[in-house]
Amino acid sequence: MTLGEITDRNREAVLALRVAPGQERFVGSVRNALAQAARYPHANPWYRAVCAGGEPAGFVMVSWDVEPQPPEIIGPWFLWKLLIDQRHQGRGYGAEAVWQVAGLVRAEGAISLGYGPDGKRIRRKVSGKTKQEVRAKLQALHQELNSGVRSSSTYTLREAVDDWLREGLDGTSDRTRTLYESPRPGYQLSGIVVRQAC
């Protein structure tokens, strides 16, 4: 069983999927799910065909890593729709689809850095090939957050100075700020040695 994109080639077969009689009131249809996805694009719908033996056997849709906005948007991840066609039920395809989606979600990770001026949550995201790789990257982010250090492989000295000028001069006089922001002509930082911290 695999999860496959819905394409022009398989769209009609996916739309034709039907649950067993009596289940429709609980599950609905693929067509209805796709209409909901179009109606709520801010829920970041992610959907796939559940394929078995090279043909669509079901449908799964997830709200993918969104800012929760209850009661309309549940997140960051939410299993929005799972439908297995009546001809394919009882073979474990539904459980396998959930396991595969859970594996994809586990390969994504994020850490909250608080809230921005607009009230939206600030998140740094990581991804990896394995759950262990994602966990290690998240632990490194937690350590960085706890130590108050901002770093990246491309963070330059110029960016650090600019950040300090922008955010690190609270309580200084306007004259001091002007001197720091406009150094003497020809002044340059020289002889800087970068060493690995212990």
ABEGO torsion letter per residue (X at the ends): XBBBBBBAAAAAAAAABBBBBGAAAAAEBAAAAAAAAAABAAAGBBBBBBBBGGBBABBBBBBBGBBBBOAABBOABBBABBBBBAAABGAGAAAAAAAAAAAAAAABBBBBAEBBAAGBBBBBBBBBABAAAAAAAAAAAAAAAAAGBBBBAABBAAAAAAAAAAAAABGBBAAAAAAAABBBBGBBBBGBBBBBBX
